[in-house]
Amino acid sequence: MNKNNTKMKIDPEKFAYTVISTNHVDSNSTEEIAKKQLALYLTSYLLAEKFNNLETQNFENIEGKDYEEFMLKLSGLRAFR
């Protein structure tokens, strides 16, 4: 939680656009570039949503094992490939 005791929320759309706008895909095929960018966009969007869902849980005083469990849950989202 932040200083104001309010939960952090990531805008999934803005996050996903930022991720794809800062990622360069090398390929000679425009279709392959589009597919990789789409997969990256969807993965980023879903990851932000997953973070927001986990953030709704109270982890103001999260420590040690609880933090590790939170990170494992967050990493449970697999990328589209």
C-alpha positions as a Python dict, from the first residue, in 0.01 Angstrom:
ca = {
    (1, 'M'): (0, 0, 0),
    (2, 'N'): (114, 352, -53),
    (3, 'K'): (156, 637, 197),
    (4, 'N'): (-211, 738, 175),
    (5, 'N'): (-317, 388, 272),
    (6, 'T'): (-487, 336, -64),
    (7, 'K'): (-432, 37, -284),
    (8, 'M'): (-225, 67, -598),
    (9, 'K'): (-408, -2, -922),
    (10, 'I'): (-242, -41, -1259),
    (11, 'D'): (-441, 57, -1567),
    (12, 'P'): (-409, -266, -1771),
    (13, 'E'): (-457, -96, -2107),
    (14, 'K'): (-200, 178, -2045),
    (15, 'F'): (43, -78, -1903),
    (16, 'A'): (6, -309, -2204),
    (17, 'Y'): (49, -21, -2451),
    (18, 'T'): (360, 93, -2267),
    (19, 'V'): (507, -256, -2275),
    (20, 'I'): (454, -304, -2648),
    (21, 'S'): (567, 49, -2732),
    (22, 'T'): (900, -11, -2556),
    (23, 'N'): (956, -357, -2704),
    (24, 'H'): (1110, -401, -3048),
    (25, 'V'): (1032, -720, -3239),
    (26, 'D'): (1275, -825, -3511),
    (27, 'S'): (1128, -1015, -3802),
    (28, 'N'): (1092, -996, -4178),
    (29, 'S'): (730, -1107, -4151),
    (30, 'T'): (474, -842, -4060),
    (31, 'E'): (237, -1118, -3949),
    (32, 'E'): (496, -1259, -3710),
    (33, 'I'): (562, -911, -3568),
    (34, 'A'): (189, -856, -3519),
    (35, 'K'): (145, -1196, -3351),
    (36, 'K'): (435, -1135, -3111),
    (37, 'Q'): (315, -785, -3028),
    (38, 'L'): (-40, -911, -2973),
    (39, 'A'): (84, -1189, -2745),
    (40, 'L'): (294, -938, -2552),
    (41, 'Y'): (0, -697, -2525),
    (42, 'L'): (-237, -967, -2400),
    (43, 'T'): (17, -1105, -2154),
    (44, 'S'): (92, -757, -2020),
    (45, 'Y'): (-277, -672, -1990),
    (46, 'L'): (-357, -994, -1805),
    (47, 'L'): (-56, -954, -1577),
    (48, 'A'): (-171, -604, -1477),
    (49, 'E'): (-521, -736, -1410),
    (50, 'K'): (-379, -1021, -1204),
    (51, 'F'): (-170, -774, -1003),
    (52, 'N'): (-478, -559, -941),
    (53, 'N'): (-672, -863, -821),
    (54, 'L'): (-392, -964, -586),
    (55, 'E'): (-359, -605, -468),
    (56, 'T'): (-719, -614, -348),
    (57, 'Q'): (-599, -857, -85),
    (58, 'N'): (-460, -684, 221),
    (59, 'F'): (-83, -713, 216),
    (60, 'E'): (5, -392, 399),
    (61, 'N'): (216, -584, 648),
    (62, 'I'): (329, -859, 414),
    (63, 'E'): (658, -1016, 511),
    (64, 'G'): (885, -1306, 423),
    (65, 'K'): (690, -1616, 334),
    (66, 'D'): (371, -1422, 253),
    (67, 'Y'): (563, -1200, 11),
    (68, 'E'): (715, -1506, -156),
    (69, 'E'): (368, -1659, -191),
    (70, 'F'): (238, -1335, -344),
    (71, 'M'): (521, -1332, -598),
    (72, 'L'): (456, -1698, -686),
    (73, 'K'): (90, -1619, -750),
    (74, 'L'): (187, -1323, -965),
    (75, 'S'): (434, -1531, -1164),
    (76, 'G'): (170, -1799, -1221),
    (77, 'L'): (45, -1619, -1532),
    (78, 'R'): (212, -1776, -1834),
    (79, 'A'): (293, -1582, -2148),
    (80, 'F'): (114, -1663, -2470),
    (81, 'R'): (356, -1821, -2715),
}
